[in-house]
Amino acid sequence: MSFFPPDPSFPLPNDDATQSESRRSLPRYKLVLHRNPECDLMFVVRSLMELTRFPRAEATLKMWESQNHGRSVLLTTYRERAELYVEQFAEKGLLTSIEPV
């Protein structure tokens, strides 16, 4: 059985439609951690490390950013995953929200 490469001068059927569909992607959302003065700071760091798998340095940076600026963008992901994170953080008593990018 032999293989013949496609002729570049011959257009493939629905080539433009296939390319435009492959370029479409799901909308992205930012997961935002909000300041909670009632939570212990180390608890926030440990929770970030547990739920997002951030290393300690990054979790500490995000915690300080939320404490000093009132909010910290933790990550950007798809809506369903962001909503799951919001639920998981709420179970730990931490306030998070999602925003469209």
MOPAC internal coordinates of N, CA, C and O (Angstrom, degrees):
PM7 1SCF
backbone

  N    0.0000 0     0.00 0     0.00 0    0    0    0
  C    1.4385 1     0.00 0     0.00 0    1    0    0
  C    1.5252 1   108.14 1     0.00 0    2    1    0
  O    1.2310 1   120.66 1   -50.55 1    3    2    1
  N    1.3090 1   116.34 1   129.45 1    3    2    1
  C    1.4597 1   119.67 1  -177.97 1    5    3    2
  C    1.5259 1   110.48 1  -108.25 1    6    5    3
  O    1.2310 1   121.34 1   -25.40 1    7    6    5
  N    1.2889 1   115.05 1   154.60 1    7    6    5
  C    1.4580 1   121.71 1  -179.32 1    9    7    6
  C    1.5169 1   109.08 1  -112.54 1   10    9    7
  O    1.2310 1   120.89 1   -51.22 1   11   10    9
  N    1.3177 1   115.90 1   128.78 1   11   10    9
  C    1.4561 1   121.37 1   176.94 1   13   11   10
  C    1.5137 1   108.22 1  -113.23 1   14   13   11
  O    1.2310 1   119.41 1   -55.60 1   15   14   13
  N    1.3224 1   118.73 1   124.40 1   15   14   13
  C    1.4630 1   119.76 1   178.52 1   17   15   14
  C    1.5256 1   110.07 1   -65.45 1   18   17   15
  O    1.2310 1   119.73 1   -30.23 1   19   18   17
  N    1.3301 1   118.12 1   149.77 1   19   18   17
  C    1.4533 1   120.93 1  -179.51 1   21   19   18
  C    1.5222 1   110.99 1   -64.64 1   22   21   19
  O    1.2310 1   121.38 1   -33.28 1   23   22   21
  N    1.3028 1   114.96 1   146.72 1   23   22   21
  C    1.4590 1   121.86 1   178.68 1   25   23   22
  C    1.5238 1   108.57 1   -77.95 1   26   25   23
  O    1.2310 1   118.89 1   -62.52 1   27   26   25
  N    1.3462 1   119.73 1   117.48 1   27   26   25
  C    1.4611 1   120.73 1  -177.35 1   29   27   26
  C    1.5251 1   113.30 1   -65.49 1   30   29   27
  O    1.2310 1   119.71 1   158.76 1   31   30   29
  N    1.3054 1   118.15 1   -21.24 1   31   30   29
  C    1.4666 1   119.84 1  -179.96 1   33   31   30
  C    1.5236 1   111.79 1   -80.76 1   34   33   31
  O    1.2310 1   120.06 1   167.40 1   35   34   33
  N    1.3401 1   117.48 1   -12.60 1   35   34   33
  C    1.4572 1   121.11 1  -178.77 1   37   35   34
  C    1.5293 1   108.44 1   -99.89 1   38   37   35
  O    1.2310 1   119.14 1   -65.22 1   39   38   37
  N    1.3492 1   119.25 1   114.78 1   39   38   37
  C    1.4708 1   120.49 1  -177.22 1   41   39   38
  C    1.5228 1   111.73 1   -71.20 1   42   41   39
  O    1.2310 1   121.06 1   -38.89 1   43   42   41
  N    1.3020 1   115.59 1   141.11 1   43   42   41
  C    1.4543 1   121.05 1   176.67 1   45   43   42
  C    1.5218 1   109.09 1   -78.25 1   46   45   43
  O    1.2310 1   118.88 1   -29.56 1   47   46   45
  N    1.3200 1   119.73 1   150.44 1   47   46   45
  C    1.4604 1   120.93 1   179.11 1   49   47   46
  C    1.5248 1   110.67 1   -65.53 1   50   49   47
  O    1.2310 1   120.89 1   -44.09 1   51   50   49
  N    1.3402 1   115.90 1   135.91 1   51   50   49
  C    1.4718 1   123.19 1   178.28 1   53   51   50
  C    1.5224 1   112.16 1    56.32 1   54   53   51
  O    1.2310 1   120.27 1  -146.36 1   55   54   53
  N    1.3015 1   117.09 1    33.64 1   55   54   53
  C    1.4659 1   120.52 1  -178.36 1   57   55   54
  C    1.5217 1   111.57 1   -61.81 1   58   57   55
  O    1.2310 1   119.65 1   135.70 1   59   58   57
  N    1.3357 1   118.28 1   -44.30 1   59   58   57
  C    1.4620 1   121.12 1  -179.83 1   61   59   58
  C    1.5204 1   111.29 1   -66.57 1   62   61   59
  O    1.2310 1   120.17 1   139.67 1   63   62   61
  N    1.3263 1   117.29 1   -40.33 1   63   62   61
  C    1.4639 1   120.83 1   179.69 1   65   63   62
  C    1.5221 1   110.73 1   -65.22 1   66   65   63
  O    1.2310 1   120.31 1   140.09 1   67   66   65
  N    1.3232 1   117.02 1   -39.91 1   67   66   65
  C    1.4565 1   120.91 1   179.78 1   69   67   66
  C    1.5250 1   110.73 1   -64.81 1   70   69   67
  O    1.2310 1   119.95 1   137.71 1   71   70   69
  N    1.3130 1   117.71 1   -42.29 1   71   70   69
  C    1.4576 1   120.76 1   179.89 1   73   71   70
  C    1.5174 1   111.36 1   -66.91 1   74   73   71
  O    1.2310 1   119.67 1   138.58 1   75   74   73
  N    1.3378 1   118.24 1   -41.42 1   75   74   73
  C    1.4647 1   119.50 1  -178.33 1   77   75   74
  C    1.5185 1   110.97 1   -68.46 1   78   77   75
  O    1.2310 1   119.60 1   145.53 1   79   78   77
  N    1.3453 1   118.36 1   -34.47 1   79   78   77
  C    1.4577 1   120.52 1   177.48 1   81   79   78
  C    1.5161 1   111.37 1   -69.45 1   82   81   79
  O    1.2310 1   120.12 1   143.17 1   83   82   81
  N    1.3181 1   117.37 1   -36.83 1   83   82   81
  C    1.4548 1   119.43 1  -179.80 1   85   83   82
  C    1.5253 1   111.36 1   -71.35 1   86   85   83
  O    1.2310 1   119.97 1   157.78 1   87   86   85
  N    1.3095 1   117.66 1   -22.22 1   87   86   85
  C    1.4658 1   120.95 1   179.54 1   89   87   86
  C    1.5180 1   112.11 1   -84.06 1   90   89   87
  O    1.2310 1   120.44 1   161.59 1   91   90   89
  N    1.3333 1   116.76 1   -18.41 1   91   90   89
  C    1.4579 1   119.46 1   178.08 1   93   91   90
  C    1.5143 1   109.24 1   -68.60 1   94   93   91
  O    1.2310 1   121.34 1   -35.59 1   95   94   93
  N    1.3244 1   115.04 1   144.41 1   95   94   93
  C    1.4511 1   118.91 1   176.74 1   97   95   94
  C    1.5210 1   108.95 1  -140.97 1   98   97   95
  O    1.2310 1   121.25 1   -15.84 1   99   98   97
  N    1.3003 1   115.22 1   164.16 1   99   98   97
  C    1.4546 1   120.31 1   179.01 1  101   99   98
  C    1.5249 1   109.80 1   -70.27 1  102  101   99
  O    1.2310 1   120.24 1   -31.17 1  103  102  101
  N    1.3275 1   117.15 1   148.83 1  103  102  101
  C    1.4676 1   118.70 1   177.83 1  105  103  102
  C    1.5260 1   110.67 1   -64.53 1  106  105  103
  O    1.2310 1   121.07 1   -32.63 1  107  106  105
  N    1.3125 1   115.55 1   147.37 1  107  106  105
  C    1.4649 1   121.83 1  -177.36 1  109  107  106
  C    1.5279 1   109.73 1  -103.87 1  110  109  107
  O    1.2310 1   121.05 1   -27.28 1  111  110  109
  N    1.3282 1   115.60 1   152.72 1  111  110  109
  C    1.4630 1   122.35 1   179.98 1  113  111  110
  C    1.5200 1   109.26 1  -134.43 1  114  113  111
  O    1.2310 1   121.45 1   -32.74 1  115  114  113
  N    1.3412 1   114.83 1   147.26 1  115  114  113
  C    1.4631 1   121.06 1   176.39 1  117  115  114
  C    1.5271 1   108.26 1   -93.65 1  118  117  115
  O    1.2310 1   120.39 1   -44.56 1  119  118  117
  N    1.3157 1   116.85 1   135.44 1  119  118  117
  C    1.4511 1   122.77 1   172.67 1  121  119  118
  C    1.5240 1   106.89 1   -95.09 1  122  121  119
  O    1.2310 1   120.69 1   -59.88 1  123  122  121
  N    1.3353 1   116.29 1   120.12 1  123  122  121
  C    1.4598 1   121.77 1  -173.30 1  125  123  122
  C    1.5258 1   109.30 1  -115.41 1  126  125  123
  O    1.2310 1   120.86 1   -52.83 1  127  126  125
  N    1.3321 1   115.96 1   127.17 1  127  126  125
  C    1.4615 1   122.64 1   173.83 1  129  127  126
  C    1.5189 1   107.93 1   -92.87 1  130  129  127
  O    1.2310 1   120.53 1   -50.78 1  131  130  129
  N    1.3475 1   116.60 1   129.22 1  131  130  129
  C    1.4653 1   121.55 1  -179.62 1  133  131  130
  C    1.5268 1   110.09 1  -103.88 1  134  133  131
  O    1.2310 1   121.53 1   -24.32 1  135  134  133
  N    1.3299 1   114.68 1   155.68 1  135  134  133
  C    1.4667 1   121.20 1  -179.20 1  137  135  134
  C    1.5266 1   109.79 1   -65.79 1  138  137  135
  O    1.2310 1   121.18 1   -43.72 1  139  138  137
  N    1.3020 1   115.35 1   136.28 1  139  138  137
  C    1.4523 1   121.86 1   174.06 1  141  139  138
  C    1.5211 1   107.45 1  -135.34 1  142  141  139
  O    1.2310 1   120.20 1   -82.31 1  143  142  141
  N    1.3445 1   117.23 1    97.69 1  143  142  141
  C    1.4663 1   119.60 1  -174.98 1  145  143  142
  C    1.5245 1   113.60 1   -65.72 1  146  145  143
  O    1.2310 1   119.93 1   165.92 1  147  146  145
  N    1.3292 1   117.74 1   -14.08 1  147  146  145
  C    1.4613 1   120.35 1  -178.25 1  149  147  146
  C    1.5241 1   112.93 1   -82.80 1  150  149  147
  O    1.2310 1   120.17 1   161.21 1  151  150  149
  N    1.3291 1   117.29 1   -18.79 1  151  150  149
  C    1.4721 1   120.75 1  -177.82 1  153  151  150
  C    1.5231 1   110.89 1   -85.81 1  154  153  151
  O    1.2310 1   121.72 1   -37.30 1  155  154  153
  N    1.3275 1   114.31 1   142.70 1  155  154  153
  C    1.4577 1   121.16 1   173.37 1  157  155  154
  C    1.5262 1   108.87 1   -66.29 1  158  157  155
  O    1.2310 1   120.44 1   -44.42 1  159  158  157
  N    1.3224 1   116.77 1   135.58 1  159  158  157
  C    1.4595 1   120.48 1  -175.70 1  161  159  158
  C    1.5240 1   112.63 1   -62.81 1  162  161  159
  O    1.2310 1   120.14 1   141.13 1  163  162  161
  N    1.3092 1   117.34 1   -38.87 1  163  162  161
  C    1.4618 1   119.91 1   179.06 1  165  163  162
  C    1.5342 1   111.22 1   -68.97 1  166  165  163
  O    1.2310 1   120.48 1   149.70 1  167  166  165
  N    1.3331 1   116.68 1   -30.30 1  167  166  165
  C    1.4576 1   119.99 1   175.33 1  169  167  166
  C    1.5301 1   109.94 1   -64.21 1  170  169  167
  O    1.2310 1   120.41 1   140.01 1  171  170  169
  N    1.3318 1   116.82 1   -39.99 1  171  170  169
  C    1.4646 1   121.51 1   178.21 1  173  171  170
  C    1.5293 1   109.32 1   -63.00 1  174  173  171
  O    1.2310 1   120.35 1   134.52 1  175  174  173
  N    1.3265 1   116.94 1   -45.48 1  175  174  173
  C    1.4717 1   121.02 1   179.84 1  177  175  174
  C    1.5287 1   110.39 1   -61.63 1  178  177  175
  O    1.2310 1   120.28 1   132.67 1  179  178  177
  N    1.3220 1   117.07 1   -47.33 1  179  178  177
  C    1.4668 1   120.27 1   179.86 1  181  179  178
  C    1.5263 1   111.54 1   -62.39 1  182  181  179
  O    1.2310 1   120.35 1   140.60 1  183  182  181
  N    1.3245 1   116.94 1   -39.40 1  183  182  181
  C    1.4668 1   120.57 1   179.14 1  185  183  182
  C    1.5203 1   111.11 1   -65.59 1  186  185  183
  O    1.2310 1   120.52 1   137.98 1  187  186  185
  N    1.3382 1   116.62 1   -42.02 1  187  186  185
  C    1.4645 1   120.13 1   177.16 1  189  187  186
  C    1.5222 1   110.97 1   -61.60 1  190  189  187
  O    1.2310 1   120.45 1   136.87 1  191  190  189
  N    1.3229 1   116.74 1   -43.13 1  191  190  189
  C    1.4580 1   120.65 1   179.63 1  193  191  190
  C    1.5310 1   110.89 1   -64.20 1  194  193  191
  O    1.2310 1   120.51 1   140.67 1  195  194  193
  N    1.3121 1   116.63 1   -39.33 1  195  194  193
  C    1.4669 1   120.87 1  -177.98 1  197  195  194
  C    1.5324 1   112.06 1   -70.66 1  198  197  195
  O    1.2310 1   120.45 1   132.53 1  199  198  197
  N    1.3254 1   116.75 1   -47.47 1  199  198  197
  C    1.4608 1   120.36 1  -172.71 1  201  199  198
  C    1.5272 1   113.90 1   -82.09 1  202  201  199
  O    1.2310 1   120.13 1   144.24 1  203  202  201
  N    1.3268 1   117.36 1   -35.76 1  203  202  201
  C    1.4677 1   119.81 1  -175.98 1  205  203  202
  C    1.5211 1   112.86 1  -105.30 1  206  205  203
  O    1.2310 1   120.26 1   169.76 1  207  206  205
  N    1.3098 1   117.10 1   -10.24 1  207  206  205
  C    1.4629 1   122.40 1  -176.76 1  209  207  206
  C    1.5267 1   112.65 1    64.54 1  210  209  207
  O    1.2310 1   120.76 1  -152.71 1  211  210  209
  N    1.3421 1   116.14 1    27.29 1  211  210  209
  C    1.4609 1   120.07 1   173.30 1  213  211  210
  C    1.5160 1   108.75 1   -69.27 1  214  213  211
  O    1.2310 1   119.61 1   -33.82 1  215  214  213
  N    1.3276 1   118.35 1   146.18 1  215  214  213
  C    1.4659 1   119.63 1   170.12 1  217  215  214
  C    1.5328 1   109.53 1   -68.79 1  218  217  215
  O    1.2310 1   120.74 1   -16.63 1  219  218  217
  N    1.3168 1   116.19 1   163.37 1  219  218  217
  C    1.4671 1   120.41 1  -174.68 1  221  219  218
  C    1.5311 1   112.67 1   -55.72 1  222  221  219
  O    1.2310 1   119.96 1   137.82 1  223  222  221
  N    1.3213 1   117.68 1   -42.18 1  223  222  221
  C    1.4681 1   120.67 1  -177.61 1  225  223  222
  C    1.5286 1   111.28 1   -62.62 1  226  225  223
  O    1.2310 1   120.49 1   135.59 1  227  226  225
  N    1.3199 1   116.67 1   -44.41 1  227  226  225
  C    1.4674 1   119.24 1  -179.44 1  229  227  226
  C    1.5216 1   111.40 1   -69.51 1  230  229  227
  O    1.2310 1   120.05 1   140.42 1  231  230  229
  N    1.3327 1   117.52 1   -39.58 1  231  230  229
  C    1.4589 1   121.02 1   177.54 1  233  231  230
  C    1.5267 1   110.53 1   -62.48 1  234  233  231
  O    1.2310 1   120.31 1   139.42 1  235  234  233
  N    1.3137 1   117.02 1   -40.58 1  235  234  233
  C    1.4739 1   121.21 1   178.52 1  237  235  234
  C    1.5230 1   110.13 1   -65.54 1  238  237  235
  O    1.2310 1   119.98 1   136.90 1  239  238  237
  N    1.3168 1   117.65 1   -43.10 1  239  238  237
  C    1.4573 1   121.36 1   178.00 1  241  239  238
  C    1.5292 1   111.27 1   -59.59 1  242  241  239
  O    1.2310 1   120.18 1   134.56 1  243  242  241
  N    1.3327 1   117.27 1   -45.44 1  243  242  241
  C    1.4685 1   121.50 1   179.86 1  245  243  242
  C    1.5234 1   110.88 1   -65.14 1  246  245  243
  O    1.2310 1   120.23 1   141.80 1  247  246  245
  N    1.3256 1   117.16 1   -38.20 1  247  246  245
  C    1.4644 1   121.02 1   178.20 1  249  247  246
  C    1.5263 1   110.20 1   -63.27 1  250  249  247
  O    1.2310 1   119.92 1   132.71 1  251  250  249
  N    1.3383 1   117.75 1   -47.29 1  251  250  249
  C    1.4633 1   120.82 1   179.94 1  253  251  250
  C    1.5213 1   111.42 1   -65.21 1  254  253  251
  O    1.2310 1   120.40 1   141.60 1  255  254  253
  N    1.3042 1   116.85 1   -38.40 1  255  254  253
  C    1.4562 1   120.29 1   178.16 1  257  255  254
  C    1.5320 1   110.64 1   -61.52 1  258  257  255
  O    1.2310 1   120.28 1   137.34 1  259  258  257
  N    1.3255 1   117.06 1   -42.66 1  259  258  257
  C    1.4675 1   119.35 1   178.42 1  261  259  258
  C    1.5196 1   111.56 1   -68.42 1  262  261  259
  O    1.2310 1   119.88 1   144.71 1  263  262  261
  N    1.3243 1   117.84 1   -35.29 1  263  262  261
  C    1.4629 1   120.32 1   179.76 1  265  263  262
  C    1.5229 1   112.02 1   -71.70 1  266  265  263
  O    1.2310 1   119.88 1   141.59 1  267  266  265
  N    1.3200 1   117.83 1   -38.41 1  267  266  265
  C    1.4611 1   121.08 1  -176.29 1  269  267  266
  C    1.5201 1   113.74 1   -84.99 1  270  269  267
  O    1.2310 1   120.16 1   146.71 1  271  270  269
  N    1.3329 1   117.31 1   -33.29 1  271  270  269
  C    1.4622 1   120.88 1  -175.48 1  273  271  270
  C    1.5196 1   113.00 1  -109.44 1  274  273  271
  O    1.2310 1   120.35 1   175.83 1  275  274  273
  N    1.3227 1   116.93 1    -4.17 1  275  274  273
  C    1.4540 1   120.38 1   178.92 1  277  275  274
  C    1.5143 1   113.93 1    89.61 1  278  277  275
  O    1.2310 1   120.03 1   164.80 1  279  278  277
  N    1.3187 1   117.55 1   -15.20 1  279  278  277
  C    1.4635 1   121.59 1   179.83 1  281  279  278
  C    1.5181 1   110.06 1  -161.94 1  282  281  279
  O    1.2310 1   121.34 1   -22.74 1  283  282  281
  N    1.3198 1   115.04 1   157.26 1  283  282  281
  C    1.4548 1   121.31 1   177.62 1  285  283  282
  C    1.5195 1   108.11 1  -146.74 1  286  285  283
  O    1.2310 1   120.37 1   -52.43 1  287  286  285
  N    1.3187 1   116.90 1   127.57 1  287  286  285
  C    1.4596 1   120.75 1   175.98 1  289  287  286
  C    1.5222 1   107.51 1   -77.93 1  290  289  287
  O    1.2310 1   121.15 1   -64.93 1  291  290  289
  N    1.3207 1   115.41 1   115.07 1  291  290  289
  C    1.4592 1   120.15 1  -176.67 1  293  291  290
  C    1.5120 1   111.70 1   -80.87 1  294  293  291
  O    1.2310 1   120.28 1   131.88 1  295  294  293
  N    1.3237 1   117.07 1   -48.12 1  295  294  293
  C    1.4565 1   120.74 1  -178.37 1  297  295  294
  C    1.5144 1   110.08 1  -163.57 1  298  297  295
  O    1.2310 1   120.93 1   -11.37 1  299  298  297
  N    1.3139 1   115.83 1   168.63 1  299  298  297
  C    1.4561 1   123.10 1   176.77 1  301  299  298
  C    1.5163 1   107.31 1  -120.33 1  302  301  299
  O    1.2310 1   120.91 1   -52.24 1  303  302  301
  N    1.3373 1   115.86 1   127.76 1  303  302  301
  C    1.4567 1   120.05 1  -176.02 1  305  303  302
  C    1.5205 1   109.69 1  -154.01 1  306  305  303
  O    1.2310 1   120.78 1     8.53 1  307  306  305
  N    1.3154 1   116.12 1  -171.47 1  307  306  305
  C    1.4469 1   121.54 1   179.05 1  309  307  306
  C    1.5279 1   110.44 1   -80.00 1  310  309  307
  O    1.2310 1   120.52 1   -22.88 1  311  310  309
  N    1.3253 1   116.61 1   157.12 1  311  310  309
  C    1.4629 1   121.94 1  -172.20 1  313  311  310
  C    1.5309 1   112.97 1   -55.86 1  314  313  311
  O    1.2310 1   119.92 1   132.03 1  315  314  313
  N    1.3219 1   117.75 1   -47.97 1  315  314  313
  C    1.4634 1   120.32 1  -176.40 1  317  315  314
  C    1.5257 1   111.48 1   -61.90 1  318  317  315
  O    1.2310 1   120.70 1   138.95 1  319  318  317
  N    1.3111 1   116.27 1   -41.05 1  319  318  317
  C    1.4690 1   119.97 1   179.14 1  321  319  318
  C    1.5277 1   110.41 1   -68.49 1  322  321  319
  O    1.2310 1   120.36 1   140.19 1  323  322  321
  N    1.3326 1   116.92 1   -39.81 1  323  322  321
  C    1.4687 1   120.57 1   177.91 1  325  323  322
  C    1.5206 1   110.64 1   -63.50 1  326  325  323
  O    1.2310 1   120.12 1   139.36 1  327  326  325
  N    1.3308 1   117.38 1   -40.64 1  327  326  325
  C    1.4648 1   120.49 1   178.53 1  329  327  326
  C    1.5237 1   110.98 1   -65.33 1  330  329  327
  O    1.2310 1   120.32 1   143.60 1  331  330  329
  N    1.3237 1   117.00 1   -36.40 1  331  330  329
  C    1.4581 1   120.43 1   176.41 1  333  331  330
  C    1.5279 1   110.68 1   -63.05 1  334  333  331
  O    1.2310 1   120.37 1   136.38 1  335  334  333
  N    1.3305 1   116.90 1   -43.62 1  335  334  333
  C    1.4685 1   120.36 1   176.98 1  337  335  334
  C    1.5259 1   111.10 1   -60.54 1  338  337  335
  O    1.2310 1   119.91 1   138.28 1  339  338  337
  N    1.3303 1   117.78 1   -41.72 1  339  338  337
  C    1.4702 1   121.16 1   179.84 1  341  339  338
  C    1.5244 1   109.52 1   -59.41 1  342  341  339
  O    1.2310 1   120.06 1   136.25 1  343  342  341
  N    1.3228 1   117.49 1   -43.75 1  343  342  341
  C    1.4662 1   121.43 1   178.65 1  345  343  342
  C    1.5293 1   111.12 1   -64.15 1  346  345  343
  O    1.2310 1   120.38 1   136.88 1  347  346  345
  N    1.3260 1   116.87 1   -43.12 1  347  346  345
  C    1.4599 1   120.38 1  -178.60 1  349  347  346
  C    1.5236 1   111.42 1   -65.85 1  350  349  347
  O    1.2310 1   120.22 1   138.74 1  351  350  349
  N    1.3348 1   117.18 1   -41.26 1  351  350  349
  C    1.4580 1   119.95 1   177.84 1  353  351  350
  C    1.5286 1   110.75 1   -67.46 1  354  353  351
  O    1.2310 1   119.97 1   143.33 1  355  354  353
  N    1.3345 1   117.66 1   -36.67 1  355  354  353
  C    1.4644 1   121.42 1   178.98 1  357  355  354
  C    1.5331 1   110.74 1   -63.62 1  358  357  355
  O    1.2310 1   120.21 1   143.32 1  359  358  357
  N    1.3279 1   117.20 1   -36.68 1  359  358  357
  C    1.4642 1   120.74 1   177.16 1  361  359  358
  C    1.5203 1   111.21 1   -61.69 1  362  361  359
  O    1.2310 1   120.38 1   152.06 1  363  362  361
  N    1.3111 1   116.88 1   -27.94 1  363  362  361
  C    1.4675 1   121.52 1   178.46 1  365  363  362
  C    1.5246 1   112.25 1   -91.66 1  366  365  363
  O    1.2310 1   120.22 1   178.61 1  367  366  365
  N    1.3272 1   117.19 1    -1.39 1  367  366  365
  C    1.4593 1   120.92 1   178.66 1  369  367  366
  C    1.5219 1   113.94 1    85.85 1  370  369  367
  O    1.2310 1   119.97 1  -164.76 1  371  370  369
  N    1.3292 1   117.67 1    15.24 1  371  370  369
  C    1.4682 1   121.41 1   179.54 1  373  371  370
  C    1.5254 1   109.68 1  -102.54 1  374  373  371
  O    1.2310 1   120.97 1   -38.98 1  375  374  373
  N    1.3174 1   115.76 1   141.02 1  375  374  373
  C    1.4514 1   121.56 1  -177.00 1  377  375  374
  C    1.5209 1   110.36 1   -93.17 1  378  377  375
  O    1.2310 1   120.86 1   -60.93 1  379  378  377
  N    1.3261 1   115.96 1   119.07 1  379  378  377
  C    1.4557 1   122.40 1   175.58 1  381  379  378
  C    1.5261 1   108.44 1  -132.58 1  382  381  379
  O    1.2310 1   121.11 1   -17.15 1  383  382  381
  N    1.3050 1   115.49 1   162.85 1  383  382  381
  C    1.4599 1   121.20 1   176.63 1  385  383  382
  C    1.5213 1   108.37 1  -147.80 1  386  385  383
  O    1.2310 1   121.28 1   -10.40 1  387  386  385
  N    1.3393 1   115.16 1   169.60 1  387  386  385
  C    1.4503 1   119.57 1   175.80 1  389  387  386
  C    1.5271 1   108.59 1  -120.82 1  390  389  387
  O    1.2310 1   121.27 1   -31.77 1  391  390  389
  N    1.3206 1   115.17 1   148.23 1  391  390  389
  C    1.4624 1   122.95 1   178.89 1  393  391  390
  C    1.5184 1   108.29 1  -136.85 1  394  393  391
  O    1.2310 1   120.04 1   -39.11 1  395  394  393
  N    1.3362 1   117.52 1   140.89 1  395  394  393
  C    1.4743 1   118.00 1   176.04 1  397  395  394
  C    1.5177 1   110.21 1   -67.17 1  398  397  395
  O    1.2310 1   121.18 1   -31.60 1  399  398  397
  N    1.3147 1   115.34 1   148.40 1  399  398  397
  C    1.4653 1   120.85 1   179.60 1  401  399  398
  C    1.5150 1   109.63 1   -79.40 1  402  401  399
  O    1.2310 1   120.10 1   180.00 1  403  402  401

